């Protein structure tokens, strides 16, 4: 039985990961730590725009479709932003002695955390590192017409953001009828399934592959009205249909590490 702690945020996608892992045989989720950090719907600048409200509504509907049926009970700890970096909290996690700590959508973990617990920590990055790093990395491929960079990366945690040693990566199956949130939530669902396999394997393999690619880094402030309009314009103009015609070629040009 593998003991696991999840450090995450408070939206449905984050709760889903806790529900999902706690339902798996031979995984003992000691508790899920839900951090009260900034979420997309709290963006006051964009809330006045119809396209942003529509984006949030479609996101909510899609998340309920993908994750709403997962209701397995688990132990929850709700904390304020950055409390996870407090020495008292770090020491509590250390005393509880999990086999793995999973980080997903939480604050940046500082050196005092990394010094004590990084060897046990697996980070979920929703994006294909090193191609896309930072925030919104499964949204900006729709803005930039680069759907080959949709996916997720399971990696060891590191001091540099989204720069840990890669365990494995996941590319989604994409369909003509997909919308932005369909693909994003499919990535999360498949990432959770892959993570469960990794937790239960005897030894985690770390890739030594080096990518010859200059990373693109996105921040929360890059999620603007203009970016949102462009993403939806691209979807309506057939970005998915056009990508599927060349998907194999593009994925070969930009390889990923797939182990599980």
Secondary structure, DSSP 8 states (H G I E B T S, - for coil): -EEEEEEE-SSHHHHHHHHHHHTSTTEEEEEEEEEE---GGG-TTTTTSHHHHHHHHHHHHHHHHHHTT------EEEEETTGGGSHHHHHHHHHHT-SEEEEES-----HHHHHHHGGGEEEEESS-TTTEEES-TTTHHHHTT-GGG-SEEEEE--SSTT-S-EEEEE-----TT--HHHHHHHHHHHHHHHHHHHHHSSS------------EEE-GGG--HHHHHHHHHHHHTTHHHHHHHHHHHHHHHS------
